[in-house]
Amino acid sequence: MDIKKIIQEQGLSNFPVGLGGCRAHGYSYDSCDYDVVVFDEKNGYNTIDFENETVTIAHASLFEKNTKKLLSYDKLQIIQDESWELRMFLSKIDEKRFSLYSDFAKNSLIESLFCCQKTKDAIENSDIFAPCWQKCASFYLSDAILALNHQKSSPSHILDLFRKFEKNSINEHISTATQTVGIERATPTLLERMLKSTIGFSDKIEQNNHSKIIQKMYDYFLKNSMLSDCYFYLGYTNKENFIKIKDTLNREQDLIHILKIAFDIESDSNLLSQQATLIQKSCNDILEIIARD
């Protein structure tokens, strides 16, 4: 992949540019996109096709303060940096990477607990989005466990990373995350339905051609019989988009029709409450472990 050619064709020659994501870390699948990060002090990203590959061009800032975004630049490969500003920026991230992962883990655990409470409140109030909050709680717990193992949240690789982690008091809670997400339900027929709704939800919320990547990852997972990984990937993608509209759900009631399939949500309120309680316990247990360390 000639990234410098992309830089030239996209008119990005005047900015620092790096390659991030799983391609930069050496654990990518053939279907993974190339994450090109342009530090042009803008926001958002878009997806393009280049040399028969999918490329995501993300716009970023050298003055970024958000922990999650900073961690996404961890181990970024510098492609273009004439001013050395990017090199200095990445050096600062590297110096505090462990504290960044720790902060992100704690934030994710707090978000998970928040989603658990939202689940229980929604059940009490007969809120149709209760199952969506429960799914988000599971994925936030996954984010926390990844961060405490100094790994970034890469949706298509999370389950594979979980399988490789050493056994310890934190990683034993992986089972809580995977069980409450529902990966055991994954079948080709269900995943096909989830895909269509996930793409529809992405197109409505993101509007940046992310659906191309979703389709490509789905095809790869199904071709390689990685049904659980596909289920987790689609669910995590929906979580990211659901969180973007969490403050306007009262105006988005009709979205439940697409989210029922996209999230493969559970309608049994008793089971939802039990799952939320299980996640809460794991989050609190991990917070106690962190506090002791």
Backbone torsions as a table, in degrees:
resi	resn	phi	psi	omega
1	MET	NA	119.1	-179.8
2	ASP	-89.7	87.2	-176.2
3	ILE	-67.4	-31.5	179.3
4	LYS	-64.7	-29.2	176.7
5	LYS	-70.1	-37.8	176.4
6	ILE	-62.1	-44.3	-179.8
7	ILE	-56.5	-44.2	-178.3
8	GLN	-68.3	-47.1	-176.3
9	GLU	-67.4	-30.5	-178.5
10	GLN	-90.4	2.9	177.8
11	GLY	69.3	39.5	-175.4
12	LEU	-112.5	17.3	-173.2
13	SER	-66.4	-18.1	-176.1
14	ASN	-93.4	7.3	-175.5
15	PHE	-126.1	153.7	172.2
16	PRO	-64.8	139.5	-177.2
17	VAL	-136.7	141.2	177.2
18	GLY	-138.3	165.3	175.7
19	LEU	-109.4	122.4	-179.0
20	GLY	-119.2	-159.4	178.3
21	GLY	70.8	-167.1	-175.1
22	CYS	-68.7	-24.6	177.8
23	ARG	-63.4	-32.1	-179.7
24	ALA	-81.1	-17.4	-176.1
25	HIS	-102.6	-4.7	174.0
26	GLY	78.8	18.5	176.7
27	TYR	-127.6	38.5	-176.6
28	SER	-86.8	157.3	170.1
29	TYR	-93.1	164.9	178.5
30	ASP	-60.4	-27.1	-176.4
31	SER	-86.0	-8.3	-176.4
32	CYS	-67.9	145.4	178.4
33	ASP	-81.8	166.9	174.5
34	TYR	-95.1	121.4	-178.5
35	ASP	-94.0	99.1	178.4
36	VAL	-96.1	122.5	-177.0
37	VAL	-109.3	122.3	-178.1
38	VAL	-110.3	120.0	-178.1
39	PHE	-91.5	76.8	-177.4
40	ASP	-112.8	15.7	177.8
41	GLU	62.1	30.8	176.0
42	LYS	-117.0	177.4	179.9
43	ASN	-120.6	164.3	174.1
44	GLY	88.6	179.6	177.7
45	TYR	-155.7	161.6	176.3
46	ASN	-140.9	160.4	-176.1
47	THR	-113.4	134.3	178.5
48	ILE	-132.1	163.3	173.0
49	ASP	-102.5	134.4	-178.4
50	PHE	-149.3	122.4	178.9
51	GLU	50.7	46.0	178.2
52	ASN	64.0	19.6	176.0
53	GLU	-124.0	158.4	177.0
54	THR	-97.1	128.8	-177.2
55	VAL	-123.4	128.7	174.2
56	THR	-101.5	123.4	177.5
57	ILE	-104.3	108.2	-178.6
58	ALA	-101.5	136.8	178.9
59	HIS	-97.5	137.6	-171.6
60	ALA	-143.1	172.3	-178.7
61	SER	-125.3	140.1	175.7
62	LEU	-76.4	-2.4	179.3
63	PHE	-113.7	20.3	-177.3
64	GLU	-60.7	139.4	178.3
65	LYS	-118.5	-17.1	-178.0
66	ASN	-65.7	125.3	-174.5
67	THR	-60.4	-44.1	-178.4
68	LYS	-61.6	-42.7	179.3
69	LYS	-67.9	-39.6	178.8
70	LEU	-60.5	-41.6	179.6
71	LEU	-67.2	-28.2	178.2
72	SER	-67.5	-17.9	178.1
73	TYR	-96.0	0.5	178.5
74	ASP	-61.4	127.0	-180.0
75	LYS	65.7	25.2	176.5
76	LEU	-61.8	136.8	177.4
77	GLN	-89.0	121.6	-178.4
78	ILE	-74.7	127.2	178.0
79	ILE	-104.2	-39.6	-177.9
80	GLN	-147.8	125.4	-177.2
81	ASP	-163.9	67.4	-175.5
82	GLU	-63.2	-32.6	-177.2
83	SER	-86.3	-9.8	-176.9
84	TRP	68.6	9.0	178.3
85	GLU	-65.5	-40.8	179.8
86	LEU	-66.1	-40.5	179.4
87	ARG	-60.1	-43.0	179.4
88	MET	-68.2	-38.8	178.7
89	PHE	-61.6	-46.9	-179.8
90	LEU	-67.7	-31.3	177.7
91	SER	-64.2	-39.3	178.7
92	LYS	-66.4	-39.0	177.7
93	ILE	-63.9	-42.4	-179.0
94	ASP	-63.5	-36.9	-179.2
95	GLU	-63.3	-34.4	-176.7
96	LYS	-116.3	23.3	-174.8
97	ARG	-60.8	-38.0	-178.3
98	PHE	-68.0	-39.5	178.1
99	SER	-70.0	-33.0	176.9
100	LEU	-65.0	-44.3	178.0
101	TYR	-63.8	-39.3	179.0
102	SER	-64.3	-44.7	178.9
103	ASP	-63.2	-42.9	-179.0
104	PHE	-65.5	-39.1	178.1
105	ALA	-60.7	-46.9	179.9
106	LYS	-62.9	-43.1	178.9
107	ASN	-62.0	-40.1	-179.8
108	SER	-66.3	-39.1	177.5
109	LEU	-64.7	-40.4	177.9
110	ILE	-64.9	-41.8	178.1
111	GLU	-64.2	-38.2	178.6
112	SER	-63.5	-45.4	177.8
113	LEU	-62.1	-39.4	177.0
114	PHE	-60.5	-44.2	-179.8
115	CYS	-67.0	-35.0	175.8
116	CYS	-61.6	-44.5	179.6
117	GLN	-66.9	-37.9	177.1
118	LYS	-62.8	-36.4	177.9
119	THR	-61.5	-49.9	-177.4
120	LYS	-66.7	-39.5	177.3
121	ASP	-64.0	-40.9	-178.9
122	ALA	-65.6	-36.9	177.0
123	ILE	-62.8	-44.4	-179.7
124	GLU	-62.4	-35.4	-175.8
125	ASN	-97.7	8.4	-178.3
126	SER	55.8	38.1	177.7
127	ASP	-78.0	128.6	-176.1
128	ILE	-66.0	-17.6	-176.4
129	PHE	-91.4	5.6	-179.7
130	ALA	-50.7	-47.7	-179.2
131	PRO	-63.8	-29.9	179.3
132	CYS	-67.4	-41.0	178.2
133	TRP	-64.0	-37.4	179.5
134	GLN	-64.4	-42.6	178.4
135	LYS	-61.3	-42.8	-179.9
136	CYS	-62.0	-38.5	178.7
137	ALA	-59.3	-41.4	179.5
138	SER	-64.0	-43.4	-177.7
139	PHE	-71.0	-34.2	175.5
140	TYR	-66.0	-37.6	175.4
141	LEU	-61.7	-40.4	176.9
142	SER	-61.0	-43.5	177.8
143	ASP	-57.6	-43.1	-178.0
144	ALA	-63.9	-44.8	-179.5
145	ILE	-64.3	-41.2	176.6
146	LEU	-59.6	-47.4	-177.7
147	ALA	-62.4	-38.1	179.9
148	LEU	-71.6	-13.0	172.0
149	ASN	-102.1	12.8	178.7
150	HIS	57.0	43.1	176.1
151	GLN	-122.9	141.9	178.0
152	LYS	-78.4	159.1	179.4
153	SER	-80.9	94.7	177.4
154	SER	-110.5	98.1	-168.4
155	PRO	-48.1	-41.1	-176.4
156	SER	-73.8	-12.8	-175.4
157	HIS	-116.4	-0.2	-172.5
158	ILE	-59.3	-49.8	-178.1
159	LEU	-63.2	-39.4	179.2
160	ASP	-63.8	-39.9	176.9
161	LEU	-65.2	-42.4	178.6
162	PHE	-56.8	-40.2	-178.2
163	ARG	-64.9	-24.5	-174.8
164	LYS	-97.2	-10.3	-178.1
165	PHE	-68.3	147.1	175.7
166	GLU	-69.3	157.1	178.6
167	LYS	-81.0	125.1	174.9
168	ASN	-156.3	-177.7	-173.6
169	SER	-66.4	-24.7	177.4
170	ILE	-84.3	-46.4	-175.3
171	ASN	-70.2	-14.8	176.3
172	GLU	-66.5	-15.8	179.2
173	HIS	-85.4	-1.5	174.8
174	ILE	-57.3	-38.6	-178.4
175	SER	-61.2	-34.3	177.5
176	THR	-63.3	-45.4	-179.0
177	ALA	-62.8	-47.9	-176.1
178	THR	-70.3	-39.1	-179.0
179	GLN	-67.2	-39.7	-177.5
180	THR	-80.2	-15.6	174.0
181	VAL	-74.3	-38.0	177.1
182	GLY	101.5	25.1	-175.3
183	ILE	-61.2	-21.4	-179.2
184	GLU	-68.3	-12.8	-179.6
185	ARG	-83.8	-8.7	-172.3
186	ALA	-63.0	122.6	172.2
187	THR	-136.7	157.0	179.2
188	PRO	-55.2	-40.8	-178.7
189	THR	-65.4	-46.0	179.0
190	LEU	-63.5	-43.6	-177.7
191	LEU	-63.8	-34.8	177.7
192	GLU	-64.2	-40.9	177.6
193	ARG	-67.7	-42.3	178.1
194	MET	-61.4	-40.0	-179.2
195	LEU	-58.3	-50.1	-176.8
196	LYS	-59.9	-41.8	-179.8
197	SER	-73.0	-36.1	177.6
198	THR	-63.4	-42.7	177.5
199	ILE	-64.5	-43.0	178.5
200	GLY	-61.6	-42.0	179.2
201	PHE	-66.3	-42.4	178.6
202	SER	-62.3	-45.2	-179.5
203	ASP	-62.4	-35.0	-179.9
204	LYS	-73.0	-41.9	-174.2
205	ILE	-88.6	-44.4	-173.3
206	GLU	-89.6	-46.6	179.2
207	GLN	55.2	47.5	-177.9
208	ASN	-141.1	22.7	179.3
209	ASN	69.3	16.5	176.7
210	HIS	-59.6	-24.6	-178.7
211	SER	-59.6	-26.5	176.3
212	LYS	-62.6	-41.8	-180.0
213	ILE	-69.8	-41.6	179.9
214	ILE	-58.5	-46.5	179.5
215	GLN	-62.3	-42.5	-178.4
216	LYS	-65.1	-41.9	178.6
217	MET	-67.1	-41.3	177.8
218	TYR	-58.2	-48.1	-179.7
219	ASP	-58.1	-41.7	-179.6
220	TYR	-65.1	-48.2	-178.5
221	PHE	-60.6	-44.0	-178.9
222	LEU	-68.2	-39.7	179.4
223	LYS	-61.6	-33.2	-177.1
224	ASN	-102.4	15.6	176.7
225	SER	55.7	35.4	179.1
226	MET	-99.0	66.0	-172.4
227	LEU	-66.9	-43.5	-179.9
228	SER	-63.1	-42.1	179.4
229	ASP	-62.5	-39.7	179.5
230	CYS	-65.5	-44.1	179.0
231	TYR	-59.6	-46.5	-179.4
232	PHE	-64.3	-43.2	-179.0
233	TYR	-61.0	-47.7	-179.6
234	LEU	-63.8	-42.9	179.4
235	GLY	-62.4	-44.1	-179.3
236	TYR	-64.0	-39.7	178.2
237	THR	-60.8	-41.3	177.8
238	ASN	-67.4	-35.9	177.3
239	LYS	-59.9	-45.1	-179.0
240	GLU	-60.3	-38.9	-179.1
241	ASN	-79.9	-33.1	177.5
242	PHE	-62.7	-42.0	-179.0
243	ILE	-62.6	-29.1	180.0
244	LYS	-66.4	-24.2	-176.9
245	ILE	-114.2	12.4	-173.6
246	LYS	-59.8	-26.6	-177.9
247	ASP	-88.1	-4.4	-178.1
248	THR	-124.5	22.3	-176.1
249	LEU	-61.3	-29.9	-179.8
250	ASN	-64.1	-19.7	177.4
251	ARG	-102.5	2.2	-175.7
252	GLU	-122.6	33.9	-175.2
253	GLN	-57.9	-34.9	-177.6
254	ASP	-66.7	-18.2	-179.5
255	LEU	-66.1	-18.3	-178.9
256	ILE	-59.6	-28.4	-179.0
257	HIS	-65.0	-39.0	178.5
258	ILE	-81.7	-32.5	-178.3
259	LEU	-72.9	-27.6	177.8
260	LYS	-56.6	-39.6	-178.9
261	ILE	-87.8	-44.0	-177.3
262	ALA	-58.8	-43.3	-179.4
263	PHE	-88.1	-12.4	-172.7
264	ASP	50.7	58.2	-170.6
265	ILE	-78.6	153.9	-179.0
266	GLU	-93.4	133.1	-177.4
267	SER	-97.5	-10.3	-179.9
268	ASP	-77.8	107.5	-175.7
269	SER	-65.0	-33.2	178.1
270	ASN	-64.9	-43.3	178.5
271	LEU	-66.0	-40.4	177.8
272	LEU	-58.4	-44.9	-179.6
273	SER	-64.2	-41.4	178.2
274	GLN	-63.2	-41.4	180.0
275	GLN	-65.9	-41.4	178.4
276	ALA	-61.8	-40.5	178.8
277	THR	-65.2	-40.4	178.7
278	LEU	-63.1	-42.4	179.0
279	ILE	-66.7	-42.5	177.5
280	GLN	-56.2	-43.5	-179.5
281	LYS	-63.3	-43.3	179.2
282	SER	-63.4	-43.1	179.7
283	CYS	-61.6	-46.2	-179.4
284	ASN	-66.4	-38.8	177.1
285	ASP	-61.3	-43.7	-179.6
286	ILE	-67.4	-40.6	177.5
287	LEU	-60.2	-36.9	177.0
288	GLU	-66.8	-40.1	178.0
289	ILE	-62.6	-44.3	179.9
290	ILE	-63.0	-41.8	-178.6
291	ALA	-62.9	-36.8	179.4
292	ARG	-70.4	-34.7	179.8
293	ASP	-77.2	NA	NA
